[in-house]
């Protein structure tokens, strides 16, 4: 004969089932929360950090590049192929893909052309523009200090009877147009601009990193003049192409332009 469970036993079993149900529900909710958190963490880790640029693949044959390397004097040189960067500058090279906007703002791509993966991709990192500028600033300092006395030297005394004080140079008497191909971080580019304006030239600035057409135009002018890869600034004064900031060379070019000689 089967014993009939008492009311107390039935009630206890009901309580046990209810507790089991609550524990099971808690376990399911906890598992779901952990899964959601794992997905969120995975998505967060996959997303680019605010201070990093999107991934960029650069190889020896990658087109549409502007590569800036720094020599031991702090001069910046711009080429368009990794093979054109000499050994002294391959460790730290700024990379601009002219068909992409990334890398032209406050954050820049910097490559180590001495390190390449098995597929030929160079090692890249993100650097702030100010940190990149600082790499060349310390090397340029001594040279700029050496140039300062020459550019600040007093001019020859004015002929008797002329007005006192410095006046515009002879180049100011003619319509002299100078085009400077450079970049915002290039200190010699700004020095050349100031010098040319001080000597009466009308100056047009073209940033070869921000403007692909300007970079192409600069390369074409260098090629026509028999000059290959060159440091910036590249200066066009009425057809005469100059490389770098050299006050004596600028004076000669301005004098030639003032004489209505289009070279």
BELZI-V635681 format. One record per residue. N is the residue number from 1. RES is the residue in one letter. OMEGA is omega in degrees with one decimal (none if undefined). Layout:
BEGIN
n=N res=RES omega=OMEGA
n=N res=RES omega=OMEGA
END
This chain:
BEGIN
n=1 res=X omega=-176.7
n=2 res=X omega=179.7
n=3 res=X omega=179.4
n=4 res=X omega=-179.0
n=5 res=X omega=177.5
n=6 res=X omega=179.6
n=7 res=X omega=-179.7
n=8 res=X omega=179.8
n=9 res=X omega=179.0
n=10 res=X omega=-179.4
n=11 res=X omega=179.7
n=12 res=X omega=177.9
n=13 res=X omega=178.8
n=14 res=X omega=178.5
n=15 res=X omega=178.7
n=16 res=X omega=179.4
n=17 res=X omega=179.4
n=18 res=X omega=178.3
n=19 res=X omega=178.4
n=20 res=X omega=179.6
n=21 res=X omega=179.1
n=22 res=X omega=178.2
n=23 res=X omega=179.8
n=24 res=X omega=179.1
n=25 res=X omega=178.8
n=26 res=X omega=179.2
n=27 res=X omega=179.2
n=28 res=X omega=179.3
n=29 res=X omega=179.3
n=30 res=X omega=178.7
n=31 res=X omega=179.4
n=32 res=X omega=179.5
n=33 res=X omega=179.1
n=34 res=X omega=-179.8
n=35 res=X omega=179.4
n=36 res=X omega=179.4
n=37 res=X omega=178.6
n=38 res=X omega=178.7
n=39 res=X omega=-179.7
n=40 res=X omega=178.9
n=41 res=X omega=-179.9
n=42 res=X omega=178.8
n=43 res=X omega=-179.8
n=44 res=X omega=-179.5
n=45 res=X omega=-179.2
n=46 res=X omega=-178.3
n=47 res=X omega=179.1
n=48 res=X omega=178.2
n=49 res=X omega=-174.8
n=50 res=X omega=-178.2
n=51 res=X omega=178.0
n=52 res=X omega=178.6
n=53 res=X omega=175.6
n=54 res=X omega=-179.6
n=55 res=X omega=178.9
n=56 res=X omega=179.7
n=57 res=X omega=-179.6
n=58 res=X omega=177.3
n=59 res=X omega=-177.4
n=60 res=X omega=-176.6
n=61 res=X omega=179.5
n=62 res=X omega=-179.5
n=63 res=X omega=173.4
n=64 res=X omega=179.7
n=65 res=X omega=165.6
n=66 res=X omega=-175.9
n=67 res=X omega=-178.7
n=68 res=X omega=177.7
n=69 res=X omega=-174.2
n=70 res=X omega=177.6
n=71 res=X omega=-174.4
n=72 res=X omega=176.0
n=73 res=X omega=-178.8
n=74 res=X omega=177.7
n=75 res=X omega=177.8
n=76 res=X omega=179.0
n=77 res=X omega=-176.4
n=78 res=X omega=175.1
n=79 res=X omega=-178.4
n=80 res=X omega=178.2
n=81 res=X omega=177.4
n=82 res=X omega=-178.7
n=83 res=X omega=-178.2
n=84 res=X omega=178.2
n=85 res=X omega=-178.1
n=86 res=X omega=-175.9
n=87 res=X omega=-176.3
n=88 res=X omega=-176.3
n=89 res=X omega=-171.8
n=90 res=X omega=-176.3
n=91 res=X omega=-176.3
n=92 res=X omega=-175.1
n=93 res=X omega=175.4
n=94 res=X omega=-177.2
n=95 res=X omega=172.3
n=96 res=X omega=172.6
n=97 res=X omega=-171.6
n=98 res=X omega=177.6
n=99 res=X omega=178.7
n=100 res=X omega=179.5
n=101 res=X omega=-178.3
n=102 res=X omega=178.6
n=103 res=X omega=-179.8
n=104 res=X omega=-179.0
n=105 res=X omega=-178.0
n=106 res=X omega=177.2
n=107 res=X omega=-177.8
n=108 res=X omega=174.4
n=109 res=X omega=175.1
n=110 res=X omega=-175.7
n=111 res=X omega=169.8
n=112 res=X omega=-176.5
n=113 res=X omega=174.5
n=114 res=X omega=-178.1
n=115 res=X omega=178.9
n=116 res=X omega=177.9
n=117 res=X omega=-178.1
n=118 res=X omega=-179.7
n=119 res=X omega=178.1
n=120 res=X omega=-179.9
n=121 res=X omega=-180.0
n=122 res=X omega=178.8
n=123 res=X omega=179.9
n=124 res=X omega=173.4
n=125 res=X omega=177.9
n=126 res=X omega=-179.7
n=127 res=X omega=175.6
n=128 res=X omega=-179.8
n=129 res=X omega=-179.6
n=130 res=X omega=178.3
n=131 res=X omega=177.5
n=132 res=X omega=179.0
n=133 res=X omega=-177.0
n=134 res=X omega=-179.9
n=135 res=X omega=179.9
n=136 res=X omega=-174.5
n=137 res=X omega=-177.3
n=138 res=X omega=179.3
n=139 res=X omega=-178.8
n=140 res=X omega=-170.4
n=141 res=X omega=-177.2
n=142 res=X omega=-178.8
n=143 res=X omega=179.2
n=144 res=X omega=177.3
n=145 res=X omega=178.2
n=146 res=X omega=-179.9
n=147 res=X omega=-174.2
n=148 res=X omega=-179.9
n=149 res=X omega=-178.5
n=150 res=X omega=-177.6
n=151 res=X omega=-179.3
n=152 res=X omega=-177.8
n=153 res=X omega=-179.0
n=154 res=X omega=179.4
n=155 res=X omega=-179.5
n=156 res=X omega=-179.7
n=157 res=X omega=179.2
n=158 res=X omega=177.5
n=159 res=X omega=179.7
n=160 res=X omega=176.8
n=161 res=X omega=-179.6
n=162 res=X omega=-179.0
n=163 res=X omega=-179.6
n=164 res=X omega=176.2
n=165 res=X omega=-179.3
n=166 res=X omega=177.5
n=167 res=X omega=179.7
n=168 res=X omega=179.6
n=169 res=X omega=179.7
n=170 res=X omega=-178.9
n=171 res=X omega=-178.4
n=172 res=X omega=-178.0
n=173 res=X omega=179.8
n=174 res=X omega=178.0
n=175 res=X omega=-176.9
n=176 res=X omega=179.2
n=177 res=X omega=177.9
n=178 res=X omega=176.7
n=179 res=X omega=179.4
n=180 res=X omega=174.7
n=181 res=X omega=-176.7
n=182 res=X omega=-179.8
n=183 res=X omega=-174.8
n=184 res=X omega=-177.1
n=185 res=X omega=-171.7
n=186 res=X omega=-179.3
n=187 res=X omega=178.1
n=188 res=X omega=177.4
n=189 res=X omega=178.8
n=190 res=X omega=177.7
n=191 res=X omega=179.8
n=192 res=X omega=178.4
n=193 res=X omega=-179.2
n=194 res=X omega=-178.6
n=195 res=X omega=-178.5
n=196 res=X omega=178.8
n=197 res=X omega=178.4
n=198 res=X omega=-179.0
n=199 res=X omega=167.1
n=200 res=X omega=-179.2
n=201 res=X omega=170.1
n=202 res=X omega=-171.2
n=203 res=X omega=171.7
n=204 res=X omega=179.5
n=205 res=X omega=176.8
n=206 res=X omega=-178.8
n=207 res=X omega=-175.0
n=208 res=X omega=177.5
n=209 res=X omega=-178.8
n=210 res=X omega=-173.5
n=211 res=X omega=-178.8
n=212 res=X omega=179.8
n=213 res=X omega=178.9
n=214 res=X omega=178.3
n=215 res=X omega=178.7
n=216 res=X omega=179.9
n=217 res=X omega=179.4
n=218 res=X omega=-178.8
n=219 res=X omega=179.2
n=220 res=X omega=179.5
n=221 res=X omega=177.5
n=222 res=X omega=-179.6
n=223 res=X omega=179.6
n=224 res=X omega=-179.9
n=225 res=X omega=179.9
n=226 res=X omega=179.4
n=227 res=X omega=-180.0
n=228 res=X omega=176.5
n=229 res=X omega=-174.8
n=230 res=X omega=174.9
n=231 res=X omega=175.3
n=232 res=X omega=10.3
n=233 res=X omega=166.3
n=234 res=X omega=-171.0
n=235 res=X omega=176.8
n=236 res=X omega=177.8
n=237 res=X omega=179.8
n=238 res=X omega=177.4
n=239 res=X omega=176.9
n=240 res=X omega=-176.4
n=241 res=X omega=178.2
n=242 res=X omega=178.2
n=243 res=X omega=178.3
n=244 res=X omega=179.6
n=245 res=X omega=178.6
n=246 res=X omega=-179.1
n=247 res=X omega=178.7
n=248 res=X omega=179.4
n=249 res=X omega=177.6
n=250 res=X omega=178.1
n=251 res=X omega=-179.8
n=252 res=X omega=-179.7
n=253 res=X omega=177.7
n=254 res=X omega=178.9
n=255 res=X omega=178.1
n=256 res=X omega=179.5
n=257 res=X omega=178.4
n=258 res=X omega=177.9
n=259 res=X omega=177.5
n=260 res=X omega=177.5
n=261 res=X omega=176.8
n=262 res=X omega=-174.3
n=263 res=X omega=none
END
